[in-house]
Amino acid sequence: MPLPLRTRRLSIRPLTPADGADVYAVFAAPDVMRFWNSAPPADLAEAGEWAAHLADMQRRLGYAQWRVAERATGRLVGIAGLQPLDGGPDVELTYALVPEAWGRGYATEAAAATLGFAFGELGLERVVGIAKPENGASVAVLRKLGLRALGRAEYWGKPWEKFELAVDDWRAESTSARPPLLTPRLGLRRFAGRDLGPLFTVFGDPAVMRFVGADRRPLTGDAVKVLMRTADGHWSRHGFGLLAVAERESGKVVGEAGLQVLEAGPDIELGYTLRHAAWGRGYATEAARAVLFWAFAGLRLERVVAVADPGNEASLHVLDKLGMRRLGMRHCYGTQMVETALSLSEWRESAGPSPAAG
């Protein structure tokens, strides 16, 4: 992905000499500079010099630290990008956010996009990241992104925790984490016109719809068409959505699974609905695990939620097997549902090998 970079929530572009005020807003914040490697700019004039230096670095090297803003509001989030590490050969992944933007997953989102640029556009073989030992939040970001810990290293005369990610490891995870998704028994792909009949078998079944949707009633053929069009629109707006679930051996569509914005948002929901004849085979767990792999390794989402009717013991059992934490009750889809959640860091700690089966 070439510059400027656009993620689900962020816009990332190179700095210009006119961005001195933004550089000052980030690096003059004491809470930010507590974990940085240099003194803050003394004033707006010096911050303008920093911005000009970074703009020049972008011209010379093809990378630098960039301006990060919210796509929806244009509001400054911080700085993220790449830089040579302490004058050496290593290229460092770097990020610094204004304190008001902390705790929203923006650092992970911006850093993930930066890694995509480093490996996909620049063709780098390796990227490193460093964090002060006491900066637990930054260490967590690097771990969530899949960087491997190398131990302590000294830069600028100070100790840092050092991490690395090789292009082969990044490519292996990123490639297998994009639809179509393959598991040992299932394939998950975008809806196609030929799926209308099989999906009507799913959503037109009263036994299936007992715990699905706000109305809890079977859908008509026309309603399934609307569902498919709505799913396609969700993909267009958000870059993710529902997927048809098919048996790899037979090619038969047995249901759907995927990600969608939960009602008005901002939460992103894991969902799955399988035809009655496919129940009891572990397909829901297998499909949902692949969707979580896509959510975290592919989309680098910070958190995924799932909801289930308190009477739907089978679905709650699936969510428990996936490691989703129960948060309590939540009103959605017109009723009280059990809400569960899984974070990127929790998934990274517990995830096994890729579900891709080749």
C-alpha positions as CSV (number, residue, x, y, z in Angstrom):
1,M,0.0,0.0,0.0
2,P,1.6,3.3,-1.1
3,L,1.5,6.5,0.9
4,P,-0.7,8.0,2.1
5,L,-1.8,5.0,4.1
6,R,-5.5,4.5,5.1
7,T,-6.6,2.0,7.7
8,R,-10.1,1.4,9.2
9,R,-9.9,4.5,11.4
10,L,-6.7,6.3,10.5
11,S,-5.1,8.3,7.7
12,I,-1.3,8.4,7.6
13,R,0.8,10.7,5.4
14,P,4.3,12.1,5.1
15,L,5.1,15.2,7.1
16,T,5.8,18.5,5.5
17,P,7.7,21.6,6.9
18,A,4.3,23.1,7.6
19,D,3.5,20.4,10.2
20,G,5.6,21.9,12.9
21,A,2.6,22.5,15.2
22,D,1.6,18.9,15.0
23,V,5.1,17.7,15.7
24,Y,5.2,20.0,18.7
25,A,1.8,18.8,19.9
26,V,3.2,15.2,20.0
27,F,6.7,15.6,21.2
28,A,6.3,18.5,23.6
29,A,3.9,16.3,25.7
30,P,5.9,15.2,28.9
31,D,4.0,11.8,29.0
32,V,5.2,11.1,25.5
33,M,8.8,12.2,25.9
34,R,9.2,10.1,29.1
35,F,9.6,7.1,26.8
36,W,11.4,8.8,23.9
37,N,15.1,8.9,23.0
38,S,15.7,12.6,22.8
39,A,14.7,16.0,24.4
40,P,11.5,17.6,23.1
41,P,11.6,20.5,20.7
42,A,12.1,23.7,22.6
43,D,9.4,25.7,20.7
44,L,7.3,25.7,17.5
45,A,10.3,26.9,15.4
46,E,12.4,23.9,16.4
47,A,9.4,21.6,15.9
48,G,9.2,23.0,12.4
49,E,12.8,22.1,11.9
50,W,12.0,18.5,13.0
51,A,9.1,18.4,10.5
52,A,11.4,19.6,7.7
53,H,14.0,17.1,8.6
54,L,11.5,14.3,8.5
55,A,10.1,15.5,5.2
56,D,13.7,15.4,3.8
57,M,14.2,11.9,5.2
58,Q,11.2,10.8,3.3
59,R,12.6,12.1,0.1
60,R,16.0,10.6,0.7
61,L,15.1,7.2,2.1
62,G,11.5,6.6,1.0
63,Y,10.4,6.4,4.6
64,A,10.3,8.5,7.8
65,Q,8.0,9.3,10.6
66,W,4.5,10.3,9.3
67,R,1.5,12.3,10.5
68,V,-1.4,10.1,11.8
69,A,-4.9,11.4,12.0
70,E,-8.4,10.1,12.5
71,R,-10.1,9.5,9.2
72,A,-13.5,10.5,10.5
73,T,-12.6,13.8,12.2
74,G,-9.1,14.7,10.8
75,R,-8.0,15.1,14.4
76,L,-4.3,14.6,15.1
77,V,-3.5,11.2,16.6
78,G,0.3,11.2,16.6
79,I,3.4,10.3,14.6
80,A,4.3,6.8,13.3
81,G,6.6,5.4,10.7
82,L,10.1,4.1,10.2
83,Q,13.6,5.5,10.8
84,P,17.2,4.2,10.9
85,L,17.9,3.0,14.4
86,D,20.6,5.1,16.2
87,G,22.6,5.5,13.0
88,G,22.9,1.8,12.4
89,P,21.7,-0.5,9.7
90,D,18.5,-1.5,11.4
91,V,15.2,0.1,10.3
92,E,13.0,0.8,13.3
93,L,9.2,0.8,13.6
94,T,8.3,3.9,15.6
95,Y,5.2,5.5,17.0
96,A,4.3,8.3,19.4
97,L,0.7,9.3,20.1
98,V,-0.8,12.4,21.8
99,P,-2.0,11.3,25.2
100,E,-5.7,12.0,24.3
101,A,-5.4,9.2,21.7
102,W,-4.0,6.5,24.1
103,G,-5.9,3.4,24.9
104,R,-7.9,3.2,21.6
105,G,-5.7,0.7,19.7
106,Y,-4.4,3.5,17.4
107,A,-0.8,2.7,18.0
108,T,-1.3,-0.9,16.9
109,E,-3.4,0.1,13.9
110,A,-0.9,2.6,12.7
111,A,2.1,0.3,13.3
112,A,0.4,-2.5,11.5
113,A,0.0,-0.3,8.4
114,T,3.6,0.8,8.7
115,L,4.8,-2.8,8.7
116,G,2.7,-3.4,5.5
117,F,4.4,-0.5,3.9
118,A,7.9,-1.6,5.1
119,F,7.5,-5.1,3.7
120,G,5.1,-4.6,0.8
121,E,6.3,-1.3,-0.6
122,L,9.9,-0.9,0.5
123,G,10.7,-4.6,0.3
124,L,12.6,-4.6,3.6
125,E,13.8,-8.0,4.9
126,R,13.5,-7.1,8.5
127,V,12.1,-4.4,10.8
128,V,13.0,-3.9,14.5
129,G,11.2,-2.2,17.3
130,I,12.5,-1.0,20.7
131,A,10.8,0.2,23.9
132,K,12.0,1.3,27.2
133,P,11.7,-1.6,29.7
134,E,9.2,0.4,31.8
135,N,7.0,1.2,28.8
136,G,4.7,-1.7,29.1
137,A,2.1,-0.3,26.6
138,S,4.7,-0.1,23.8
139,V,6.1,-3.5,24.6
140,A,2.5,-4.8,24.3
141,V,2.0,-3.2,20.9
142,L,5.2,-4.8,19.5
143,R,4.1,-8.2,20.9
144,K,0.6,-7.9,19.5
145,L,2.1,-7.2,16.0
146,G,4.0,-10.4,16.2
147,L,7.5,-9.0,16.7
148,R,9.9,-11.5,18.4
149,A,11.7,-10.5,21.5
150,L,15.5,-10.3,21.2
151,G,16.2,-9.2,24.8
152,R,18.0,-6.0,26.0
153,A,20.1,-3.8,23.8
154,E,21.7,-0.4,24.3
155,Y,21.0,2.7,22.1
156,W,21.7,6.3,22.7
157,G,23.5,5.1,25.9
158,K,20.3,3.7,27.4
159,P,18.9,0.1,27.7
160,W,15.9,-0.9,25.6
161,E,13.8,-4.0,25.0
162,K,14.4,-5.0,21.3
163,F,12.1,-6.9,19.0
164,E,12.2,-7.9,15.4
165,L,9.9,-9.1,12.6
166,A,11.2,-10.8,9.4
167,V,9.4,-10.3,6.1
168,D,8.9,-14.1,5.7
169,D,7.1,-14.3,9.0
170,W,5.0,-11.3,8.3
171,R,4.1,-12.5,4.8
172,A,3.3,-16.0,6.0
173,E,0.8,-14.7,8.6
174,S,-0.6,-11.9,6.5
175,T,-1.2,-14.0,3.4
176,S,-3.0,-16.8,5.2
177,A,-5.1,-14.3,7.2
178,R,-7.0,-12.9,4.2
179,P,-10.2,-14.3,2.7
180,P,-10.6,-16.8,1.2
181,L,-9.8,-18.6,4.5
182,L,-9.1,-22.3,4.6
183,T,-9.4,-24.6,7.5
184,P,-8.9,-28.4,7.5
185,R,-12.5,-29.0,6.5
186,L,-13.9,-25.6,5.5
187,G,-13.4,-22.7,3.1
188,L,-14.7,-19.2,3.9
189,R,-15.2,-16.7,1.0
190,R,-17.2,-13.7,-0.1
191,F,-20.8,-14.3,-1.0
192,A,-21.6,-15.1,-4.6
193,G,-25.0,-15.1,-6.5
194,R,-25.1,-18.9,-6.4
195,D,-25.2,-18.8,-2.6
196,L,-28.8,-17.5,-2.5
197,G,-30.4,-21.0,-2.3
198,P,-28.0,-22.5,0.2
199,L,-28.3,-19.4,2.4
200,F,-32.1,-19.6,2.3
201,T,-31.8,-23.1,3.6
202,V,-29.9,-21.6,6.5
203,F,-31.9,-18.5,7.3
204,G,-35.3,-19.9,6.3
205,D,-35.1,-22.7,8.9
206,P,-37.1,-21.9,12.1
207,A,-34.7,-24.1,14.2
208,V,-31.7,-22.1,13.0
209,M,-33.5,-18.7,13.5
210,R,-34.6,-19.4,17.0
211,F,-31.7,-17.5,18.4
212,V,-30.8,-15.3,15.4
213,G,-31.6,-11.7,14.7
214,A,-34.0,-9.3,16.3
215,D,-37.2,-11.0,15.1
216,R,-36.1,-14.6,15.7
217,R,-38.2,-15.6,12.6
218,P,-37.2,-17.4,9.4
219,L,-36.3,-15.2,6.5
220,T,-38.0,-15.2,3.2
221,G,-36.1,-15.6,-0.1
222,D,-36.4,-11.8,-0.7
223,A,-35.1,-11.1,2.8
224,V,-32.1,-13.4,2.2
225,K,-31.4,-11.3,-1.0
226,V,-31.5,-8.2,1.1
227,L,-29.1,-9.8,3.6
228,M,-26.6,-10.6,0.8
229,R,-26.8,-7.0,-0.6
230,T,-26.4,-5.6,2.9
231,A,-23.3,-7.8,3.5
232,D,-21.8,-6.6,0.2
233,G,-22.4,-3.0,1.2
234,H,-20.7,-3.6,4.6
235,W,-17.7,-5.0,2.8
236,S,-17.6,-1.8,0.6
237,R,-17.8,0.5,3.6
238,H,-15.5,-1.3,6.1
239,G,-13.3,-3.7,4.2
240,F,-14.6,-6.8,6.0
241,G,-17.9,-8.6,6.5
242,L,-19.7,-11.9,6.3
243,L,-18.3,-14.9,4.5
244,A,-20.0,-18.0,3.0
245,V,-18.8,-21.2,4.8
246,A,-18.5,-24.2,2.5
247,E,-17.3,-27.8,3.1
248,R,-14.0,-28.2,1.3
249,E,-14.6,-31.7,0.2
250,S,-18.1,-31.3,-1.1
251,G,-18.2,-27.6,-1.9
252,K,-21.6,-27.4,-0.2
253,V,-22.3,-24.1,1.5
254,V,-23.3,-24.8,5.1
255,G,-23.7,-21.3,6.5
256,E,-22.0,-18.0,7.0
257,A,-19.5,-16.6,9.4
258,G,-17.6,-13.3,9.6
259,L,-17.2,-9.9,11.1
260,Q,-19.6,-7.0,11.2
261,V,-20.1,-3.7,13.0
262,L,-22.4,-4.5,16.0
263,E,-25.5,-2.4,15.5
264,A,-24.3,1.3,15.7
265,G,-20.7,0.3,16.6
266,P,-18.0,0.9,17.4
267,D,-17.6,-2.8,18.4
268,I,-16.9,-5.4,15.8
269,E,-18.7,-8.6,16.2
270,L,-17.8,-12.2,15.4
271,G,-20.8,-14.0,14.1
272,Y,-21.7,-17.4,12.6
273,T,-24.9,-19.2,11.5
274,L,-24.9,-22.8,10.2
275,R,-27.6,-24.9,8.6
276,H,-29.2,-27.4,11.0
277,A,-27.8,-30.4,9.2
278,A,-24.3,-29.1,9.9
279,W,-24.7,-28.8,13.6
280,G,-22.7,-31.0,16.0
281,R,-19.6,-31.4,13.8
282,G,-17.5,-28.6,15.2
283,Y,-17.9,-26.5,12.1
284,A,-18.9,-23.3,14.1
285,T,-15.8,-23.5,16.2
286,E,-13.6,-24.2,13.2
287,A,-15.1,-21.4,11.1
288,A,-15.1,-18.9,14.0
289,R,-11.4,-19.6,14.8
290,A,-10.5,-18.8,11.2
291,V,-12.5,-15.6,11.4
292,L,-10.6,-14.6,14.6
293,F,-7.3,-15.3,12.8
294,W,-8.4,-13.0,10.0
295,A,-9.5,-10.3,12.5
296,F,-6.3,-10.3,14.5
297,A,-3.5,-11.4,12.1
298,G,-5.0,-9.9,9.0
299,L,-7.0,-6.8,10.0
300,R,-5.1,-6.3,13.3
301,L,-8.3,-5.4,15.1
302,E,-7.7,-4.4,18.7
303,R,-10.7,-6.3,20.0
304,V,-13.6,-8.5,18.8
305,V,-16.9,-9.1,20.6
306,A,-19.5,-11.8,20.2
307,V,-23.0,-12.0,21.6
308,A,-25.3,-15.0,22.2
309,D,-28.7,-15.5,23.5
310,P,-28.4,-16.8,27.1
311,G,-30.5,-19.8,26.1
312,N,-28.2,-20.7,23.2
313,E,-25.9,-23.1,25.1
314,A,-24.3,-24.4,21.9
315,S,-23.2,-21.0,20.8
316,L,-22.0,-20.1,24.3
317,H,-20.0,-23.3,24.4
318,V,-18.3,-22.3,21.0
319,L,-17.4,-18.9,22.4
320,D,-15.9,-20.5,25.5
321,K,-13.8,-22.8,23.4
322,L,-12.6,-19.8,21.4
323,G,-11.3,-18.1,24.6
324,M,-13.9,-15.3,24.5
325,R,-14.3,-13.7,27.9
326,R,-17.8,-13.3,29.2
327,L,-18.4,-9.7,30.1
328,G,-22.0,-9.9,31.3
329,M,-25.3,-9.0,29.6
330,R,-25.8,-6.5,26.8
331,H,-28.9,-5.2,25.2
332,C,-28.7,-5.7,21.4
333,Y,-30.8,-7.2,18.6
334,G,-33.8,-6.2,20.6
335,T,-33.1,-8.3,23.7
336,Q,-30.6,-9.1,26.4
337,M,-27.6,-11.1,25.2
338,V,-24.5,-12.5,26.8
339,E,-21.5,-10.4,25.6
340,T,-18.1,-11.9,25.2
341,A,-14.8,-10.4,24.0
342,L,-11.3,-11.3,22.9
343,S,-8.4,-8.8,22.5
344,L,-5.5,-8.9,20.1
345,S,-3.1,-9.4,23.0
346,E,-5.1,-12.2,24.4
347,W,-5.4,-13.9,21.0
348,R,-1.7,-13.4,20.4
349,E,-0.8,-15.1,23.7
350,S,-3.1,-18.1,23.1
351,A,-3.2,-18.5,19.3
352,G,-1.8,-21.7,17.9
353,P,-0.6,-22.2,14.4
354,S,-2.4,-20.6,11.4
355,P,-5.7,-22.4,10.6
356,A,-4.8,-22.3,6.9
357,A,-4.4,-25.8,5.6
358,G,-3.0,-24.9,2.2
